[in-house]
Amino acid sequence: MSIALSKILKELPKEDSLNYRGLNFELFKKLNKTCIVIDDDPTGNQTVYGIPLLTNWDVQTLTSELENSSTFFLLTNSRSLSAEESKLTYKTIGANILEASKISGKAYTIISRSDSTLRGHFPLEPETLKSKLNLSDAIIVFIPVMFEGNRVTVNNTHYINEEGELTPVSETPFAQDHSFKYSKSNLKEYIEEKSKGDINSSEVYSFSLSTIRTEKVEALSNTIFEIPPSNYCVFDSLSYSDLDKVSQALLLAEKSGKKIIYRTSSSFVPSYIGLKPMGLIDTGRLLSNKTSHGGLTVVGSYVKKSSEQLQKALRLFDSNTIIELDIRKVLGNSSAAYLSSLIKKIDENIKAGENSIVFTSRTLITGKDASATINIASTVSNALVEIVNGLSTEPKYLIAKGGITSHDLATKGLEMKRSKVIGQIAPGIPVWEMGEDTKFPKLPYIVFPGNVGNENTLKNIIKKLN
C-alpha cells in the first residue's frame, strides 16, 4: 500500500545540516583501510567516479590493488549465478583477500554491494565473506537505499519513491523476480524471510530516522558499538544527509574497533568513503574520439521498466537498425548461423554510420527451477556476448542495458580485465573508461541498470550521444 512522502516528512524532524560527507572523507583516510566493494553485478559503481573496476581477484591482483588503491570494485556478476556457484565465488574471494592483506599489510573494509530492489543471494554472500575472512565477531549492516533510483527506507520499510508516492518494494514487479522472489518490504522481516527463519526479525537491530536525525553522531556510534557480535542491523535513510551521518557513526564505531561487514546498494559507497559529489559527465568529452561510425545499444534486461524504456527508444530506429534477438533460435540447433547473420548486419550498420539497437525478445522463457532459469539467461547473455565480440568495427558508443548483460559484454564481449568508472551520463547510469587490453580500448561503455530511470531515459541518452 502506497503512502505519500509528504505525510511522512511532516512527522519527521529536520535533517542534520552538518557536512558529514567531508568528515567521512577525512575519517576514512585516517583509518588507512582499503574499501573493497564486492559487487554482485556491474552496476554498483553507478554513484562513484575515478575508482578501479576489476574482474579478476587472484592474490597477486588483490595485493597490488590493496597497495595502490583506497577503494576498488570486484565485479563478480554473482546475481547471474546459482546459490552454490555464488558461495564458491565468495569463498575464493574471501580467502584471497585474507592472503593479500597479509602480504600487503593493508587493512580493509568489505562492502557486499547488491540490488536496491532486494534481489540477490542474501544473506549467503555476506555470511560467506564473514566466515572466510575470520570475522565471526562482526555485525552485518544492511542498507539497500539508492537515492539515484528513488529507493528509500522509512520505519524499517524499503520503498520506491515515484513522484512523491512511496510504494513498498514487495508490491513492485521486482519482488516477483524469477530468481529472487520475496514478499516482505520491512527489512527486518525481509532478513527473516531470506534466511528462512534462521534470523528472527525481532533480533535485528534498527535505527529510525527520528533517532538518526536527532541524536549526536557519537551517541549513534556508541549504540552501534554495543550491538552484540553476529547480529544484523538496518538503518532508515531518505537522503544523503541521513546516510552521510549514518556512515560517520559507522566509521567512528570502526575506529573504536567494531568489526562490520556491509550489505548495501550503491548510495552507501560514496557516502562511506566521503567521495565529493560530481555532476553528470559531459558528452562532448565522452565522444572526444570523433568517428563517423554508428553507435550500438544492447538491451538484455527483462524487467518491466526496461521493456517500457525499450519501447520508447525503438522510435529512434528504423526497421534496418532494429535487431530483435529471437531467444528460441538462440536455444535451437542453428544458433551459430543465426548469430553470424546478425553480426554481419550490425557490422554493416556501424560502418555506414547508422545506430543500431539489439534486444532480446520480450517473451520470458523459464526453466523447471531457478537454476535452470539462470542457465537459460546465461545462454541468452552468451549470445549477446558473441555478437559484440564478433564485431569488426568499433561503434561510436556501446550502451549495455541490464546488469548481467553489461557485465558479460564488458568481460567477455570486450575482454575487459580492469577499467575505471569515470562518472555518470544520467543519475545512476555509469560510464566506464575501458582499459588498453580490451577489444575496443577507446569505446565509451555505458552501463545502464535494468531498474533505473523513467520510460524516456534510454531514449534520451541515445539522443544525447548523437
Beta strands, then each sheet from edge to edge (+ up, - down):
strand 1: 3-4
strand 2: 33-39
strand 3: 51-54
strand 4: 71-75
strand 5: 107-113
strand 6: 139-143
strand 7: 151-154
strand 8: 157-162
strand 9: 165-168
strand 10: 205-207
strand 11: 232-235
strand 12: 260-264
strand 13: 296-299
strand 14: 322-325
strand 15: 356-360
strand 16: 398-401
strand 17: 418-426
strand 18: 429-433
strand 19: 444-448
sheet 1: 1+ 9- 8+ 7-
sheet 2: 10+ 11+ 6+ 12+ 5+ 2+ 4+ 3+ 17- 18+ 19- 16- 13- 15- 14-
end
